[in-house]
Amino acid sequence: MSVICLIALLSASEILSASSCWHRRLSTVLNIAIVPMVLTFFLIVGYKVVEVIGS
C-alpha cells in the first residue's frame, strides 16, 4: 500500500512540476511526504537483501 502511495506522490510531483501552477509551497508539502517514504523504502529493501544474502 505504501509503495502505491509513494508512486502516486512521485507521479504527482513530476506532473505538477511540468505545470505552470507549480508553487514552492506545494513542492515543499510533497517533499515532506516523499522523503520519509523513500528512506523507509530503501531501508526495507536493504534489510530484505541482507536477509536473503544471509540465508
C-alpha distance matrix in Angstrom:
0.0 3.8 5.4 5.3 6.4 8.7 10.0 10.7 12.5 14.4 15.4 16.6 18.5 20.2 21.1 22.5 24.4 26.3 27.1 30.3 28.5 26.7 27.6 27.4 26.0 23.0 22.7 22.8 20.2 17.7 18.8 18.4 14.7 14.2 16.5 15.0 11.6 13.6 15.8 13.2 11.8 15.4 16.3 13.9 15.1 18.6 18.5 17.5 20.3 22.8 21.9 22.6 25.7 27.0 26.9
3.8 0.0 3.8 5.3 4.9 6.1 8.6 9.7 10.4 12.1 14.0 15.0 16.3 18.3 19.7 20.7 22.2 24.5 25.5 28.6 26.7 24.6 25.2 24.6 23.3 20.5 19.8 19.7 17.3 14.8 15.4 15.0 11.4 10.8 12.8 11.3 7.8 10.0 12.2 9.8 8.8 12.6 13.6 11.8 13.3 16.5 16.7 16.4 19.0 21.3 21.0 22.0 24.8 26.1 26.5
5.4 3.8 0.0 3.8 5.4 5.0 6.1 8.5 9.8 10.5 12.1 14.1 15.2 16.5 18.1 19.7 20.9 22.9 24.4 27.6 26.3 24.1 25.2 24.7 23.9 20.9 19.8 20.2 18.3 15.2 15.6 16.0 12.6 10.9 12.9 12.2 8.4 9.2 11.9 10.2 7.8 11.2 13.1 11.3 11.7 15.2 16.1 15.3 17.3 20.1 20.1 20.6 23.2 25.0 25.5
5.3 5.3 3.8 0.0 3.8 5.4 5.1 6.1 8.6 9.9 10.4 12.1 14.1 15.4 16.2 18.0 19.8 21.4 22.5 25.9 24.5 22.7 24.1 24.2 23.3 20.0 19.4 20.3 18.1 14.9 16.2 16.8 13.2 11.9 14.8 14.5 10.9 11.9 15.1 13.6 11.5 14.8 16.8 15.1 15.4 18.9 19.8 18.8 20.8 23.8 23.6 23.9 26.6 28.5 28.7
6.4 4.9 5.4 3.8 0.0 3.8 5.5 5.0 6.1 8.6 9.7 10.4 12.2 14.2 15.2 16.2 18.1 20.2 20.9 24.0 22.2 20.3 21.3 21.2 20.0 16.8 16.4 17.0 14.5 11.7 13.2 13.5 9.8 9.2 12.4 12.2 8.9 10.8 13.9 12.7 11.5 15.0 16.8 15.7 16.6 19.8 20.7 20.3 22.5 25.0 25.1 25.9 28.4 30.1 30.6
8.7 6.1 5.0 5.4 3.8 0.0 3.8 5.4 5.1 6.1 8.5 9.8 10.5 12.3 14.1 15.2 16.4 18.7 20.0 23.1 21.7 19.3 20.2 19.7 19.0 16.1 14.8 15.4 13.6 10.4 11.0 11.9 8.6 6.6 9.5 9.9 6.6 7.5 10.9 10.5 9.0 12.0 14.4 13.8 14.4 17.3 18.8 18.7 20.4 23.0 23.6 24.3 26.4 28.3 29.3
10.0 8.6 6.1 5.1 5.5 3.8 0.0 3.8 5.5 5.1 6.0 8.5 9.8 10.6 12.1 14.0 15.3 16.9 18.5 21.9 20.9 18.8 20.5 20.5 20.3 17.0 15.7 17.1 15.6 12.0 13.0 14.7 11.6 9.3 12.3 13.3 10.1 10.0 13.7 13.6 11.3 13.9 16.7 16.0 15.7 18.8 20.6 20.0 21.3 24.3 24.9 25.1 27.2 29.5 30.2
10.7 9.7 8.5 6.1 5.0 5.4 3.8 0.0 3.8 5.5 5.1 6.0 8.5 9.9 10.4 11.9 14.0 15.6 16.5 19.8 18.4 16.7 18.4 19.0 18.4 14.8 14.4 16.0 14.0 10.7 12.7 14.3 11.1 9.9 13.4 14.6 11.7 12.4 16.1 15.9 14.3 17.1 19.7 19.0 19.1 22.2 23.8 23.4 24.9 27.8 28.2 28.6 30.8 32.9 33.6
12.5 10.4 9.8 8.6 6.1 5.1 5.5 3.8 0.0 3.8 5.4 5.0 6.1 8.6 9.8 10.4 12.0 14.4 15.3 18.2 16.6 14.4 15.5 15.6 15.0 11.6 10.9 12.3 10.4 6.9 8.9 10.6 7.8 6.7 10.4 12.0 9.8 10.7 14.2 14.6 13.7 16.2 18.7 18.7 19.1 21.8 23.6 23.7 25.1 27.7 28.5 29.2 31.2 33.2 34.3
14.4 12.1 10.5 9.9 8.6 6.1 5.1 5.5 3.8 0.0 3.8 5.5 5.0 6.3 8.6 9.9 10.5 12.8 14.5 17.6 16.8 14.2 15.8 15.7 15.9 12.8 11.0 12.9 12.1 8.3 9.1 11.8 9.8 7.2 10.1 12.5 10.5 9.9 13.6 14.7 13.2 15.0 18.1 18.4 18.1 20.6 22.9 23.0 23.9 26.6 27.8 28.2 29.9 32.2 33.4
15.4 14.0 12.1 10.4 9.7 8.5 6.0 5.1 5.4 3.8 0.0 3.8 5.4 5.2 6.1 8.4 9.8 11.0 12.6 16.1 15.5 13.7 16.0 16.8 17.2 13.7 12.5 15.1 14.2 10.6 12.2 14.9 12.8 10.8 13.9 16.2 13.9 13.5 17.2 18.1 16.3 18.2 21.4 21.3 20.8 23.5 25.8 25.4 26.3 29.3 30.3 30.4 32.2 34.6 35.6
16.6 15.0 14.1 12.1 10.4 9.8 8.5 6.0 5.0 5.5 3.8 0.0 3.8 5.5 5.1 5.9 8.3 10.0 10.5 13.8 12.5 10.8 13.0 14.1 14.2 10.5 10.1 12.9 11.6 8.5 11.0 13.5 11.7 10.7 14.1 16.4 14.6 14.9 18.4 19.4 18.2 20.4 23.2 23.3 23.3 26.0 28.0 28.0 29.1 31.9 32.8 33.2 35.1 37.3 38.4
18.5 16.3 15.2 14.1 12.2 10.5 9.8 8.5 6.1 5.0 5.4 3.8 0.0 3.8 5.6 5.3 6.0 8.8 10.0 12.8 11.8 9.2 11.0 11.4 12.1 8.9 7.3 10.2 10.0 6.8 8.5 11.7 10.7 9.2 12.1 15.0 13.9 13.6 16.9 18.6 17.7 19.3 22.2 22.9 22.9 25.1 27.4 27.8 28.6 31.2 32.5 33.1 34.6 36.8 38.2
20.2 18.3 16.5 15.4 14.2 12.3 10.6 9.9 8.6 6.3 5.2 5.5 3.8 0.0 3.8 5.5 5.2 6.6 9.0 12.3 12.4 10.2 12.8 13.5 15.0 12.0 10.1 13.4 13.7 10.5 11.6 15.0 14.2 12.0 14.5 17.6 16.3 15.3 18.7 20.5 19.0 20.2 23.5 24.2 23.5 25.7 28.4 28.5 28.9 31.7 33.2 33.3 34.7 37.2 38.6
21.1 19.7 18.1 16.2 15.2 14.1 12.1 10.4 9.8 8.6 6.1 5.1 5.6 3.8 0.0 3.8 5.5 5.5 6.7 10.4 10.5 9.3 12.5 14.3 15.5 12.2 11.5 15.0 14.8 12.0 14.0 17.1 16.0 14.6 17.5 20.3 18.8 18.3 21.8 23.3 21.8 23.4 26.6 26.9 26.4 28.9 31.3 31.2 31.8 34.7 36.0 36.1 37.6 40.2 41.4
22.5 20.7 19.7 18.0 16.2 15.2 14.0 11.9 10.4 9.9 8.4 5.9 5.3 5.5 3.8 0.0 3.8 5.3 4.9 7.9 7.2 5.7 8.8 10.9 12.1 8.9 8.7 12.4 12.4 10.3 12.6 15.5 15.0 14.3 17.0 20.0 19.1 18.9 22.2 23.8 22.9 24.5 27.5 28.1 28.0 30.3 32.6 32.9 33.6 36.3 37.7 38.1 39.6 41.9 43.3
24.4 22.2 20.9 19.8 18.1 16.4 15.3 14.0 12.0 10.5 9.8 8.3 6.0 5.2 5.5 3.8 0.0 3.8 5.4 7.8 8.2 5.6 8.5 9.9 12.1 9.7 8.2 11.9 13.0 11.0 12.2 15.6 15.8 14.5 16.5 19.9 19.4 18.7 21.7 23.8 23.0 24.0 27.1 28.2 27.8 29.7 32.4 32.8 33.2 35.8 37.5 37.9 39.0 41.5 43.1
26.3 24.5 22.9 21.4 20.2 18.7 16.9 15.6 14.4 12.8 11.0 10.0 8.8 6.6 5.5 5.3 3.8 0.0 3.8 6.8 8.6 7.5 11.1 13.0 15.4 13.0 11.9 15.7 16.7 14.6 15.9 19.3 19.2 17.7 19.9 23.3 22.5 21.5 24.7 26.8 25.5 26.5 29.8 30.7 30.0 32.0 34.8 35.0 35.2 38.0 39.7 39.7 40.9 43.5 45.0
27.1 25.5 24.4 22.5 20.9 20.0 18.5 16.5 15.3 14.5 12.6 10.5 10.0 9.0 6.7 4.9 5.4 3.8 0.0 3.8 5.3 5.7 9.5 12.4 14.3 12.0 12.0 15.7 16.3 14.8 16.8 19.8 19.7 19.0 21.5 24.6 23.9 23.5 26.7 28.5 27.5 28.9 32.0 32.7 32.4 34.5 37.1 37.3 37.8 40.6 42.1 42.3 43.6 46.2 47.5
30.3 28.6 27.6 25.9 24.0 23.1 21.9 19.8 18.2 17.6 16.1 13.8 12.8 12.3 10.4 7.9 7.8 6.8 3.8 0.0 3.8 5.5 8.6 11.8 13.9 12.4 12.9 16.4 17.3 16.5 18.4 21.3 21.7 21.3 23.5 26.7 26.4 26.1 29.1 31.1 30.4 31.7 34.7 35.7 35.4 37.4 40.0 40.4 40.9 43.5 45.2 45.5 46.8 49.2 50.7
28.5 26.7 26.3 24.5 22.2 21.7 20.9 18.4 16.6 16.8 15.5 12.5 11.8 12.4 10.5 7.2 8.2 8.6 5.3 3.8 0.0 3.8 6.3 10.0 11.2 9.6 11.0 14.2 14.6 14.3 16.7 19.0 19.4 19.6 22.1 24.9 24.7 25.0 27.9 29.6 29.3 30.9 33.6 34.5 34.6 36.7 39.0 39.6 40.4 42.9 44.3 44.9 46.4 48.6 50.1
26.7 24.6 24.1 22.7 20.3 19.3 18.8 16.7 14.4 14.2 13.7 10.8 9.2 10.2 9.3 5.7 5.6 7.5 5.7 5.5 3.8 0.0 3.8 6.9 8.7 7.0 7.5 10.9 11.8 11.4 13.3 15.9 16.6 16.5 18.6 21.7 21.7 21.8 24.5 26.5 26.3 27.7 30.3 31.5 31.6 33.5 35.9 36.6 37.4 39.7 41.3 42.0 43.3 45.5 47.1
27.6 25.2 25.2 24.1 21.3 20.2 20.5 18.4 15.5 15.8 16.0 13.0 11.0 12.8 12.5 8.8 8.5 11.1 9.5 8.6 6.3 3.8 0.0 3.8 5.4 5.4 6.4 8.8 10.1 10.9 12.4 14.4 15.9 16.4 18.1 21.0 21.7 22.0 24.2 26.3 26.6 28.0 30.3 31.7 32.3 33.9 36.1 37.2 38.0 40.1 41.7 42.8 44.0 45.9 47.8
27.4 24.6 24.7 24.2 21.2 19.7 20.5 19.0 15.6 15.7 16.8 14.1 11.4 13.5 14.3 10.9 9.9 13.0 12.4 11.8 10.0 6.9 3.8 0.0 3.8 5.4 4.9 6.1 8.6 9.9 10.3 12.2 14.4 14.9 15.9 18.8 20.0 20.2 22.0 24.4 25.1 26.1 28.2 30.0 30.7 31.9 34.1 35.6 36.3 38.1 39.9 41.2 42.2 44.0 46.1
26.0 23.3 23.9 23.3 20.0 19.0 20.3 18.4 15.0 15.9 17.2 14.2 12.1 15.0 15.5 12.1 12.1 15.4 14.3 13.9 11.2 8.7 5.4 3.8 0.0 3.8 5.4 5.1 6.3 8.7 9.9 10.6 12.7 14.2 15.4 17.8 19.1 20.0 21.7 23.6 24.6 26.0 27.8 29.4 30.5 31.9 33.7 35.2 36.4 38.0 39.6 41.1 42.3 43.9 45.8
23.0 20.5 20.9 20.0 16.8 16.1 17.0 14.8 11.6 12.8 13.7 10.5 8.9 12.0 12.2 8.9 9.7 13.0 12.0 12.4 9.6 7.0 5.4 5.4 3.8 0.0 3.8 5.4 5.1 6.2 8.5 9.9 10.9 12.1 14.2 16.6 17.1 18.1 20.3 22.0 22.5 24.3 26.3 27.5 28.5 30.2 32.1 33.2 34.4 36.4 37.8 39.0 40.5 42.2 43.9
22.7 19.8 19.8 19.4 16.4 14.8 15.7 14.4 10.9 11.0 12.5 10.1 7.3 10.1 11.5 8.7 8.2 11.9 12.0 12.9 11.0 7.5 6.4 4.9 5.4 3.8 0.0 3.8 5.5 5.2 6.1 8.6 10.0 10.2 11.7 14.7 15.5 15.7 17.9 20.0 20.5 21.8 24.0 25.5 26.1 27.7 29.8 31.0 31.9 33.9 35.5 36.7 37.9 39.7 41.6
22.8 19.7 20.2 20.3 17.0 15.4 17.1 16.0 12.3 12.9 15.1 12.9 10.2 13.4 15.0 12.4 11.9 15.7 15.7 16.4 14.2 10.9 8.8 6.1 5.1 5.4 3.8 0.0 3.8 5.5 5.1 6.1 8.7 9.7 10.4 12.9 14.5 15.2 16.7 18.8 19.9 21.1 22.8 24.6 25.7 26.9 28.8 30.4 31.5 33.1 34.7 36.3 37.4 38.9 40.9
20.2 17.3 18.3 18.1 14.5 13.6 15.6 14.0 10.4 12.1 14.2 11.6 10.0 13.7 14.8 12.4 13.0 16.7 16.3 17.3 14.6 11.8 10.1 8.6 6.3 5.1 5.5 3.8 0.0 3.8 5.5 5.2 6.6 8.7 10.4 12.1 13.2 14.7 16.4 17.8 19.0 20.9 22.4 23.7 25.1 26.7 28.2 29.6 31.1 32.7 34.0 35.6 37.1 38.5 40.2
17.7 14.8 15.2 14.9 11.7 10.4 12.0 10.7 6.9 8.3 10.6 8.5 6.8 10.5 12.0 10.3 11.0 14.6 14.8 16.5 14.3 11.4 10.9 9.9 8.7 6.2 5.2 5.5 3.8 0.0 3.8 5.4 5.2 6.0 8.6 10.8 11.0 12.1 14.5 15.9 16.4 18.3 20.3 21.3 22.4 24.2 26.0 27.1 28.4 30.3 31.6 32.9 34.5 36.1 37.7
18.8 15.4 15.6 16.2 13.2 11.0 13.0 12.7 8.9 9.1 12.2 11.0 8.5 11.6 14.0 12.6 12.2 15.9 16.8 18.4 16.7 13.3 12.4 10.3 9.9 8.5 6.1 5.1 5.5 3.8 0.0 3.8 5.3 4.9 5.7 8.7 9.8 10.1 12.0 14.0 14.9 16.2 18.1 19.7 20.7 22.0 24.0 25.5 26.5 28.2 29.8 31.3 32.5 34.0 36.0
18.4 15.0 16.0 16.8 13.5 11.9 14.7 14.3 10.6 11.8 14.9 13.5 11.7 15.0 17.1 15.5 15.6 19.3 19.8 21.3 19.0 15.9 14.4 12.2 10.6 9.9 8.6 6.1 5.2 5.4 3.8 0.0 3.8 5.7 6.0 7.3 9.2 10.7 11.7 13.3 15.0 16.5 17.7 19.3 20.9 22.2 23.6 25.3 26.8 28.1 29.5 31.3 32.7 33.9 35.8
14.7 11.4 12.6 13.2 9.8 8.6 11.6 11.1 7.8 9.8 12.8 11.7 10.7 14.2 16.0 15.0 15.8 19.2 19.7 21.7 19.4 16.6 15.9 14.4 12.7 10.9 10.0 8.7 6.6 5.2 5.3 3.8 0.0 3.8 6.0 6.4 6.8 9.1 10.9 11.6 12.8 15.1 16.4 17.3 19.0 20.8 22.0 23.3 25.1 26.7 27.7 29.3 31.0 32.3 33.9
14.2 10.8 10.9 11.9 9.2 6.6 9.3 9.9 6.7 7.2 10.8 10.7 9.2 12.0 14.6 14.3 14.5 17.7 19.0 21.3 19.6 16.5 16.4 14.9 14.2 12.1 10.2 9.7 8.7 6.0 4.9 5.7 3.8 0.0 3.8 5.8 5.3 6.1 8.7 10.0 10.5 12.4 14.3 15.4 16.4 18.2 20.0 21.1 22.5 24.4 25.6 27.0 28.5 30.1 31.8
16.5 12.8 12.9 14.8 12.4 9.5 12.3 13.4 10.4 10.1 13.9 14.1 12.1 14.5 17.5 17.0 16.5 19.9 21.5 23.5 22.1 18.6 18.1 15.9 15.4 14.2 11.7 10.4 10.4 8.6 5.7 6.0 6.0 3.8 0.0 3.8 5.4 5.2 6.2 8.6 9.9 10.8 12.4 14.3 15.5 16.5 18.4 20.1 21.2 22.6 24.3 25.9 27.1 28.5 30.5
15.0 11.3 12.2 14.5 12.2 9.9 13.3 14.6 12.0 12.5 16.2 16.4 15.0 17.6 20.3 20.0 19.9 23.3 24.6 26.7 24.9 21.7 21.0 18.8 17.8 16.6 14.7 12.9 12.1 10.8 8.7 7.3 6.4 5.8 3.8 0.0 3.8 5.5 5.1 6.1 8.5 10.0 10.5 12.2 14.2 15.3 16.4 18.3 19.9 21.1 22.3 24.3 25.7 26.7 28.6
11.6 7.8 8.4 10.9 8.9 6.6 10.1 11.7 9.8 10.5 13.9 14.6 13.9 16.3 18.8 19.1 19.4 22.5 23.9 26.4 24.7 21.7 21.7 20.0 19.1 17.1 15.5 14.5 13.2 11.0 9.8 9.2 6.8 5.3 5.4 3.8 0.0 3.8 5.5 5.1 6.0 8.7 9.8 10.5 12.2 14.1 15.2 16.5 18.3 19.9 20.9 22.5 24.3 25.5 27.1
13.6 10.0 9.2 11.9 10.8 7.5 10.0 12.4 10.7 9.9 13.5 14.9 13.6 15.3 18.3 18.9 18.7 21.5 23.5 26.1 25.0 21.8 22.0 20.2 20.0 18.1 15.7 15.2 14.7 12.1 10.1 10.7 9.1 6.1 5.2 5.5 3.8 0.0 3.8 5.4 5.0 6.2 8.6 9.9 10.6 12.2 14.2 15.4 16.4 18.3 19.8 21.1 22.5 24.1 25.9
15.8 12.2 11.9 15.1 13.9 10.9 13.7 16.1 14.2 13.6 17.2 18.4 16.9 18.7 21.8 22.2 21.7 24.7 26.7 29.1 27.9 24.5 24.2 22.0 21.7 20.3 17.9 16.7 16.4 14.5 12.0 11.7 10.9 8.7 6.2 5.1 5.5 3.8 0.0 3.8 5.4 5.3 6.2 8.7 10.0 10.5 12.2 14.3 15.4 16.5 18.2 20.1 21.1 22.3 24.5
13.2 9.8 10.2 13.6 12.7 10.5 13.6 15.9 14.6 14.7 18.1 19.4 18.6 20.5 23.3 23.8 23.8 26.8 28.5 31.1 29.6 26.5 26.3 24.4 23.6 22.0 20.0 18.8 17.8 15.9 14.0 13.3 11.6 10.0 8.6 6.1 5.1 5.4 3.8 0.0 3.8 5.5 5.1 6.2 8.6 9.8 10.5 12.3 14.2 15.3 16.3 18.3 19.9 20.8 22.6
11.8 8.8 7.8 11.5 11.5 9.0 11.3 14.3 13.7 13.2 16.3 18.2 17.7 19.0 21.8 22.9 23.0 25.5 27.5 30.4 29.3 26.3 26.6 25.1 24.6 22.5 20.5 19.9 19.0 16.4 14.9 15.0 12.8 10.5 9.9 8.5 6.0 5.0 5.4 3.8 0.0 3.8 5.5 5.2 6.2 8.5 9.9 10.7 12.3 14.3 15.3 16.6 18.4 19.9 21.3
15.4 12.6 11.2 14.8 15.0 12.0 13.9 17.1 16.2 15.0 18.2 20.4 19.3 20.2 23.4 24.5 24.0 26.5 28.9 31.7 30.9 27.7 28.0 26.1 26.0 24.3 21.8 21.1 20.9 18.3 16.2 16.5 15.1 12.4 10.8 10.0 8.7 6.2 5.3 5.5 3.8 0.0 3.8 5.4 5.0 5.9 8.4 9.8 10.4 12.1 13.9 15.2 16.3 18.0 20.0
16.3 13.6 13.1 16.8 16.8 14.4 16.7 19.7 18.7 18.1 21.4 23.2 22.2 23.5 26.6 27.5 27.1 29.8 32.0 34.7 33.6 30.3 30.3 28.2 27.8 26.3 24.0 22.8 22.4 20.3 18.1 17.7 16.4 14.3 12.4 10.5 9.8 8.6 6.2 5.1 5.5 3.8 0.0 3.8 5.5 5.1 6.1 8.6 9.9 10.5 12.1 14.2 15.3 16.2 18.4
13.9 11.8 11.3 15.1 15.7 13.8 16.0 19.0 18.7 18.4 21.3 23.3 22.9 24.2 26.9 28.1 28.2 30.7 32.7 35.7 34.5 31.5 31.7 30.0 29.4 27.5 25.5 24.6 23.7 21.3 19.7 19.3 17.3 15.4 14.3 12.2 10.5 9.9 8.7 6.2 5.2 5.4 3.8 0.0 3.8 5.4 5.1 6.2 8.6 9.9 10.4 12.3 14.2 15.2 16.6
15.1 13.3 11.7 15.4 16.6 14.4 15.7 19.1 19.1 18.1 20.8 23.3 22.9 23.5 26.4 28.0 27.8 30.0 32.4 35.4 34.6 31.6 32.3 30.7 30.5 28.5 26.1 25.7 25.1 22.4 20.7 20.9 19.0 16.4 15.5 14.2 12.2 10.6 10.0 8.6 6.2 5.0 5.5 3.8 0.0 3.8 5.4 5.1 6.2 8.7 9.7 10.6 12.2 14.1 15.5
18.6 16.5 15.2 18.9 19.8 17.3 18.8 22.2 21.8 20.6 23.5 26.0 25.1 25.7 28.9 30.3 29.7 32.0 34.5 37.4 36.7 33.5 33.9 31.9 31.9 30.2 27.7 26.9 26.7 24.2 22.0 22.2 20.8 18.2 16.5 15.3 14.1 12.2 10.5 9.8 8.5 5.9 5.1 5.4 3.8 0.0 3.8 5.5 5.1 6.2 8.5 10.0 10.6 12.1 14.4
18.5 16.7 16.1 19.8 20.7 18.8 20.6 23.8 23.6 22.9 25.8 28.0 27.4 28.4 31.3 32.6 32.4 34.8 37.1 40.0 39.0 35.9 36.1 34.1 33.7 32.1 29.8 28.8 28.2 26.0 24.0 23.6 22.0 20.0 18.4 16.4 15.2 14.2 12.2 10.5 9.9 8.4 6.1 5.1 5.4 3.8 0.0 3.8 5.5 5.2 6.0 8.7 9.9 10.4 12.4
17.5 16.4 15.3 18.8 20.3 18.7 20.0 23.4 23.7 23.0 25.4 28.0 27.8 28.5 31.2 32.9 32.8 35.0 37.3 40.4 39.6 36.6 37.2 35.6 35.2 33.2 31.0 30.4 29.6 27.1 25.5 25.3 23.3 21.1 20.1 18.3 16.5 15.4 14.3 12.3 10.7 9.8 8.6 6.2 5.1 5.5 3.8 0.0 3.8 5.5 4.9 6.1 8.6 9.7 10.7
20.3 19.0 17.3 20.8 22.5 20.4 21.3 24.9 25.1 23.9 26.3 29.1 28.6 28.9 31.8 33.6 33.2 35.2 37.8 40.9 40.4 37.4 38.0 36.3 36.4 34.4 31.9 31.5 31.1 28.4 26.5 26.8 25.1 22.5 21.2 19.9 18.3 16.4 15.4 14.2 12.3 10.4 9.9 8.6 6.2 5.1 5.5 3.8 0.0 3.8 5.4 5.2 6.1 8.4 10.1
22.8 21.3 20.1 23.8 25.0 23.0 24.3 27.8 27.7 26.6 29.3 31.9 31.2 31.7 34.7 36.3 35.8 38.0 40.6 43.5 42.9 39.7 40.1 38.1 38.0 36.4 33.9 33.1 32.7 30.3 28.2 28.1 26.7 24.4 22.6 21.1 19.9 18.3 16.5 15.3 14.3 12.1 10.5 9.9 8.7 6.2 5.2 5.5 3.8 0.0 3.8 5.5 5.1 5.9 8.6
21.9 21.0 20.1 23.6 25.1 23.6 24.9 28.2 28.5 27.8 30.3 32.8 32.5 33.2 36.0 37.7 37.5 39.7 42.1 45.2 44.3 41.3 41.7 39.9 39.6 37.8 35.5 34.7 34.0 31.6 29.8 29.5 27.7 25.6 24.3 22.3 20.9 19.8 18.2 16.3 15.3 13.9 12.1 10.4 9.7 8.5 6.0 4.9 5.4 3.8 0.0 3.8 5.6 5.2 6.4
22.6 22.0 20.6 23.9 25.9 24.3 25.1 28.6 29.2 28.2 30.4 33.2 33.1 33.3 36.1 38.1 37.9 39.7 42.3 45.5 44.9 42.0 42.8 41.2 41.1 39.0 36.7 36.3 35.6 32.9 31.3 31.3 29.3 27.0 25.9 24.3 22.5 21.1 20.1 18.3 16.6 15.2 14.2 12.3 10.6 10.0 8.7 6.1 5.2 5.5 3.8 0.0 3.8 5.4 5.3
25.7 24.8 23.2 26.6 28.4 26.4 27.2 30.8 31.2 29.9 32.2 35.1 34.6 34.7 37.6 39.6 39.0 40.9 43.6 46.8 46.4 43.3 44.0 42.2 42.3 40.5 37.9 37.4 37.1 34.5 32.5 32.7 31.0 28.5 27.1 25.7 24.3 22.5 21.1 19.9 18.4 16.3 15.3 14.2 12.2 10.6 9.9 8.6 6.1 5.1 5.6 3.8 0.0 3.8 5.6
27.0 26.1 25.0 28.5 30.1 28.3 29.5 32.9 33.2 32.2 34.6 37.3 36.8 37.2 40.2 41.9 41.5 43.5 46.2 49.2 48.6 45.5 45.9 44.0 43.9 42.2 39.7 38.9 38.5 36.1 34.0 33.9 32.3 30.1 28.5 26.7 25.5 24.1 22.3 20.8 19.9 18.0 16.2 15.2 14.1 12.1 10.4 9.7 8.4 5.9 5.2 5.4 3.8 0.0 3.8
26.9 26.5 25.5 28.7 30.6 29.3 30.2 33.6 34.3 33.4 35.6 38.4 38.2 38.6 41.4 43.3 43.1 45.0 47.5 50.7 50.1 47.1 47.8 46.1 45.8 43.9 41.6 40.9 40.2 37.7 36.0 35.8 33.9 31.8 30.5 28.6 27.1 25.9 24.5 22.6 21.3 20.0 18.4 16.6 15.5 14.4 12.4 10.7 10.1 8.6 6.4 5.3 5.6 3.8 0.0
